Amino acid sequence: MGKFVISKRTNGEFQFNLLAGNGQVILSSEGYSAKAGCENGIDSVRKNAQDDNRFDRKTSTNGKFYFALKASNGQIIGSSQMYESESGRDNGIASVKENAPASPVEDQTV
């Protein structure tokens, strides 16, 4: 089973990563000024990860593949790493769908 990990950036902002069961980061958030915003972001990932239309599948300028998960208002909640192939990216999306709903939260800021 995966988990969400809340951490603090060097600039003091909070962020979360969703990790797959193998510990690999499958989704990273933006920076949040308050921990409550970060926690709301996690809730939003849990809600939106089940809707395939919320995943924006993209190709970077260097030809690598990635995705962004968007909320119903179109805002990006989290972004993936870069993948070498479309199938790798699609496996990453499947992993977010599988792990996000029930993953516990590990807060590393306390």
C-alpha angles and dihedrals in degrees: 000000000000129000143206114241120201114203139163123247122223089257090059097255121133122235138172134217125198109219125199120229089269091057096253117139109245100169133021128193134219119257119279125201092214131040090230090062090051091050090049088052090056090051089050091052090052091052099042101039092079093060110081090200089066091067114090107202111207144175119217125225089259091057098255122131129236142152140220125209113220132197122231089268090058096252116139111247097181144350133216132231120261117277128202093222142029089241090055090052091047090050088052091053091049089051092052090050090050099043106034103069100059105017115128122234121244111197110204093177097077 
